[in-house]
């Protein structure tokens, strides 16, 4: 029991050290504007990749910005470098469909976000 408590404490402390970031990813030249989002190459692999990040609590919110070639992600991370490193494995990054164009620390002033999925399966 003490081991579980210590483990949860360590995990909680790590989550507390994380900050929120606003991440903008922009469609690059490989993006085909005549196709819907779900029709772009490797949609299934990209969707699975992003869903995994959401279930881990890394990505809190995300979606395309209407009328733009940009996607907004709200991310929990310790540094901007961590975000770039983790998004590098997205199939749409390797296909050059999306590029990270901006990462900014973000402070939530109104409303609330779901808490990290500490201990969830």
Phi, psi and omega in degrees: 000316180298323179297317178299316181298314179298315180299315178295321179298314179298316180296317180297317181298320177297315179297322179296330180284345181284150179245165173267142177228144168264126182240129174252125173246136184243139175297133180257190187298334180287344180291132178260104184294345179278351179256146173292163179310311183288350179261356179292154180303141177062029179305312183300316180294319178296313181299317178297317179300311182291322178297324178296317178297322179293317181292333177282345183088003178290309174263125182266316179218153176189152176168165181289147175272122184299135178077010180226170176263025186245154174238136176255130173238138168254122191236144170258121180203170177270327181214162175295325179299322177299320180296311179301315181298315183289324180286344179301331182275358177294131178305329179284341173286312182294332178274359181060035174277323179230141175233143172287121180248344178199138172227123180228135171303144186227135177248121177282121181250331181234138178083196181209158177245156175298147178288166177299151181277059181293123176079005180278156182271000000 
